[in-house]
Amino acid sequence: MTQAKLKRTLIGKVVSDKRAKTITVLVERRVKHELYDKIVIKSSKYHAHDEKGEYKLGDIVEITESRPLSKTKNWVATRLVQKAAEV
């Protein structure tokens, strides 16, 4: 009766790639304010493991939940959704 637990996946923008094998991903979500019924944007930052260092600043990536890899890192970057625009 071993059943693989579904892992959460999120899509967000890479806001930092300065650390070795780690990227910081900003995930935004839209929620309705309870009292004022206005749509507000809430955001969270996640540290994700990037083994090869392939994701760069501004890329849109998908991250998947994993076991704790360090004190702050328990997500892994799984795929590139959209490459950052070249300026």
ZIMO-V631925 format. One record per backbone hydrogen bond with DSSP energy under -0.5 kcal/mol. NH is the residue of the N-H (numbers start at 0). CO is the residue of the C=O. Records with the same first field share a line. If there is no record, write none. Layout:
# ZIMO-V631925
NH=CO ; CO
This chain:
# ZIMO-V631925
2=0
9=62
11=60
12=25
13=58
14=12 ; 23
15=23
21=18
22=47
23=15
24=22 ; 45
25=12
26=24 ; 43
27=25
28=41
30=28 ; 39
32=37
36=32
39=30 ; 37
41=28 ; 39
43=26
45=24
46=71
47=22 ; 45
48=74
49=20
52=49
57=13
58=55
59=81
60=11 ; 58
61=78
62=9
63=75
64=7
65=73
68=72
69=72
73=46 ; 71
74=46
75=63
76=48
77=61
78=61
80=59 ; 78
81=59
